[in-house]
Amino acid sequence: MKHMKSPRRIHAYVHCGTTLCLCAESKAAICEGIKNVGDVVIKAQLSINYATKLLFDFLLYTLDGVTGIFSTAFSAPNATKASFFSSKFRLYTSGVCEILKLPPMDSVKENMLEFCLKSLVKDISEGIEQAKKDSLKTLWNGGQPRTLFLLSALTLSFIKARKEAIIEK
């Protein structure tokens, strides 16, 4: 294989950014991060599952007559210009009665929020475009994402109907 050169004799030039000179500790940290990347994904999925579990617990509490429960979920954008933003809301037996606005913030927090929203809005639009291209089209209704409130309202109606059916038996 005459066309193959020894890797030690090939010069690769860096066209942008800083060339990294890694010490043994840095290499070990990078290897550890690569090894545990799956753990990060699992933790994120567990967080989403736990948040969903809490929301359904609150929905079940309302069936037992508990009112005025506060929870957090994705809602229609009333707090920010982002089409997806988690908002605090008050839940009653009839459903969501109030979506709360963001609390007062000092200038540092306002600047942080504005900075984060720029990135969030960009990420959301990229995600929406990707979802429109992929097989996830079935999750979209007329190009508009369904909100968790629609899901929670439908779920609440289903749970009420199911509970009534169980009581009748």
Secondary structure per residue as TSV (DSSP state, phi and psi in degrees):
chain	resnum	aa	ss	phi	psi
A	1	M	-	360.0	78.5
A	2	K	T	-69.1	-27.5
A	3	H	T	-74.3	-15.9
A	4	M	-	-83.6	132.4
A	5	K	-	-108.0	158.5
A	6	S	-	-68.5	134.7
A	7	P	G	-56.6	-28.3
A	8	R	G	-69.0	-19.3
A	9	R	G	-98.5	-3.9
A	10	I	-	-92.7	130.8
A	11	H	-	-102.2	121.2
A	12	A	-	-109.3	123.8
A	13	Y	-	-96.2	144.3
A	14	V	-	-90.2	123.8
A	15	H	-	-91.6	-23.0
A	16	C	S	-153.0	156.7
A	17	G	S	82.4	178.8
A	18	T	-	-95.8	137.8
A	19	T	-	-71.7	130.3
A	20	L	-	-91.4	128.9
A	21	C	-	-110.4	104.3
A	22	L	-	-92.1	131.0
A	23	C	-	-83.3	173.2
A	24	A	H	-59.9	-38.5
A	25	E	H	-65.3	-42.5
A	26	S	H	-64.3	-42.7
A	27	K	H	-61.2	-42.5
A	28	A	H	-63.7	-40.8
A	29	A	H	-65.6	-41.4
A	30	I	H	-64.4	-44.8
A	31	C	H	-61.2	-40.7
A	32	E	H	-63.9	-42.5
A	33	G	H	-62.2	-42.7
A	34	I	H	-64.7	-41.0
A	35	K	H	-63.9	-34.7
A	36	N	T	-100.5	11.4
A	37	V	H	-61.4	-33.6
A	38	G	H	-64.5	-33.3
A	39	D	H	-61.9	-37.3
A	40	V	H	-63.7	-42.9
A	41	V	H	-63.9	-44.4
A	42	I	H	-62.9	-42.9
A	43	K	H	-62.1	-39.3
A	44	A	H	-64.4	-43.3
A	45	Q	H	-64.3	-40.4
A	46	L	H	-64.3	-37.1
A	47	S	H	-63.0	-43.7
A	48	I	H	-64.2	-43.5
A	49	N	H	-62.4	-40.5
A	50	Y	H	-66.6	-40.8
A	51	A	H	-62.8	-39.9
A	52	T	H	-64.5	-41.6
A	53	K	H	-60.5	-43.7
A	54	L	H	-62.3	-43.3
A	55	L	H	-61.5	-44.0
A	56	F	H	-68.1	-33.4
A	57	D	H	-59.0	-44.9
A	58	F	H	-64.6	-38.6
A	59	L	H	-62.8	-40.2
A	60	L	H	-68.2	-35.7
A	61	Y	H	-60.7	-39.6
A	62	T	H	-64.8	-31.2
A	63	L	H	-65.6	-27.2
A	64	D	T	-86.8	5.6
A	65	G	T	94.4	0.5
A	66	V	-	-73.1	129.8
A	67	T	-	-123.2	164.7
A	68	G	-	74.9	22.2
A	69	I	E	-73.6	135.8
A	70	F	E	-98.7	135.7
A	71	S	E	-145.6	179.3
A	72	T	E	-132.9	137.5
A	73	A	E	-160.7	167.2
A	74	F	E	-64.3	138.5
A	75	S	-	-138.8	175.8
A	76	A	S	-60.0	143.2
A	77	P	S	-71.6	96.3
A	78	N	S	-115.1	-17.9
A	79	A	S	-94.0	-29.9
A	80	T	S	-143.0	176.6
A	81	K	S	-85.4	-1.3
A	82	A	S	-77.1	137.2
A	83	S	S	-72.7	-19.4
A	84	F	S	-124.2	122.7
A	85	F	-	-156.3	133.9
A	86	S	E	-78.2	124.5
A	87	S	E	-123.1	151.7
A	88	K	E	-83.1	140.4
A	89	F	E	-140.6	163.0
A	90	R	E	-108.4	130.9
A	91	L	E	-112.3	130.0
A	92	Y	E	-120.5	177.7
A	93	T	T	-63.3	-24.5
A	94	S	T	-86.9	-2.7
A	95	G	E	120.5	-156.1
A	96	V	E	-76.3	123.3
A	97	C	E	-105.5	-20.3
A	98	E	E	-155.5	129.4
A	99	I	E	-102.4	119.6
A	100	L	-	-80.7	148.4
A	101	K	-	-80.9	167.7
A	102	L	-	-64.6	144.9
A	103	P	-	-69.7	162.6
A	104	P	-	-59.3	141.9
A	105	M	-	-129.7	150.2
A	106	D	-	-78.7	174.7
A	107	S	H	-63.1	-33.6
A	108	V	H	-63.9	-47.4
A	109	K	H	-67.0	-37.6
A	110	E	H	-62.3	-42.2
A	111	N	H	-64.3	-40.8
A	112	M	H	-63.5	-43.1
A	113	L	H	-62.6	-46.0
A	114	E	H	-60.7	-42.2
A	115	F	H	-62.7	-45.7
A	116	C	H	-66.3	-38.0
A	117	L	H	-64.5	-35.4
A	118	K	H	-58.9	-46.8
A	119	S	H	-68.4	-40.9
A	120	L	H	-63.0	-46.2
A	121	V	H	-60.7	-42.4
A	122	K	H	-63.1	-47.3
A	123	D	H	-62.6	-40.0
A	124	I	H	-63.7	-46.3
A	125	S	H	-64.3	-38.0
A	126	E	H	-64.6	-40.7
A	127	G	H	-64.9	-40.6
A	128	I	H	-64.5	-44.9
A	129	E	H	-61.3	-41.8
A	130	Q	H	-65.5	-40.4
A	131	A	H	-65.7	-35.1
A	132	K	H	-66.2	-31.7
A	133	K	H	-78.3	-33.1
A	134	D	S	-84.7	-177.3
A	135	S	G	-73.3	-0.3
A	136	L	G	-77.5	5.8
A	137	K	G	-54.5	-30.1
A	138	T	G	-65.4	-18.1
A	139	L	G	-83.7	-3.1
A	140	W	E	-108.5	144.2
A	141	N	E	-120.5	103.7
A	142	G	T	63.0	28.1
A	143	G	T	83.6	-6.0
A	144	Q	E	-104.1	131.8
A	145	P	E	-69.0	141.6
A	146	R	-	-75.7	138.4
A	147	T	-	-91.1	162.5
A	148	L	H	-65.1	-25.6
A	149	F	H	-66.3	-37.8
A	150	L	H	-62.1	-45.3
A	151	L	H	-61.1	-44.4
A	152	S	H	-67.9	-36.0
A	153	A	H	-65.8	-44.2
A	154	L	H	-64.9	-40.6
A	155	T	H	-64.6	-43.2
A	156	L	H	-60.7	-43.4
A	157	S	H	-62.9	-43.1
A	158	F	H	-62.9	-44.9
A	159	I	H	-64.1	-41.8
A	160	K	H	-61.2	-46.2
A	161	A	H	-63.2	-41.2
A	162	R	H	-65.0	-42.3
A	163	K	H	-64.2	-41.3
A	164	E	H	-64.4	-39.2
A	165	A	H	-65.2	-38.4
A	166	I	H	-68.1	-41.0
A	167	I	H	-64.7	-39.8
A	168	E	H	-63.9	-32.9
A	169	K	-	-73.4	360.0
